[in-house]
Amino acid sequence: MASPPATHVPVATAALDAGCAVVVDKPLGPDPTQARELLDRAERLGRPLTVFHNRRWDSEFLTVRRLLAEGALGEVRRLESRLERWKTAETKPWKAAATWREGGGVLFDLGSHLVDQAVTLLGPVTDVHAELASVRSRADDDVFLSLSHAGGARSHLWVSTTTAHPGPRLRVVGTDATFVMAAGDVQEAQLAGGMRPSAPGYGRGEDARLVTADGSRPVPSEPGRYQDFYALLASALLDGAPLPVDPRDALAVVELVEGVHRSR
């Protein structure tokens, strides 16, 4: 189901009660208590419930995850991640009107992806510093987060719809090397242009770079694979395999984002 964030929990609840397996768009819901009750309901009813954190299948995320598994960066010290865009005005009425309590603002929207990616790569968050601004909207549209992770690494996350010249999409600084990918995943643009996931070149963007004391070299990027979400979902529904996104991971994102807003 894809609908404004304030409707996610009630619509998903109705679908669970009707006997459906449910995929909820991110964020799971703007209220952590209601989101937690939804997860409990799905478990009690024995119905599959997952969340469409599809950017776990972005090219840059898959590439850096591979490099971390290979130990190519050494110990990670800092992750820098950006989703920055330029909008002169919000074209969707519900986004223009929604407050953060209704799931409005870029932190709940694009920011949910960045928080989910950071936690998936670096583990639980122990401390948060946040800077939020509302430049054109009722809710936040320009945000910076600094997250301290339990393992000692730190994430710096930028999300904005008021930035005309975005910074590098992803940079990960390790003790042995730094990973850099300037441009973001191409799947959204390809799909909007009519390309099918089965087409040659789908999901393939620019190569990344790995920088060490000896210089910089290109690193082949993993192709983006949003279709893997659906393949994993099919395996979960048909064969009992794990869901593509554990809903408890999505709940942790909601708790962090709602906590940032409530602390201001």
Beta strands, then each sheet from edge to edge (+ up, - down):
strand 1: 22-25
strand 2: 49-52
strand 3: 76-84
strand 4: 125-133
strand 5: 142-149
strand 6: 154-160
strand 7: 170-174
strand 8: 178-181
strand 9: 208-212
strand 10: 215-219
sheet 1: 1+ 2+
sheet 2: 4+ 5- 6+ 3+ 7- 8+ 9- 10+
end
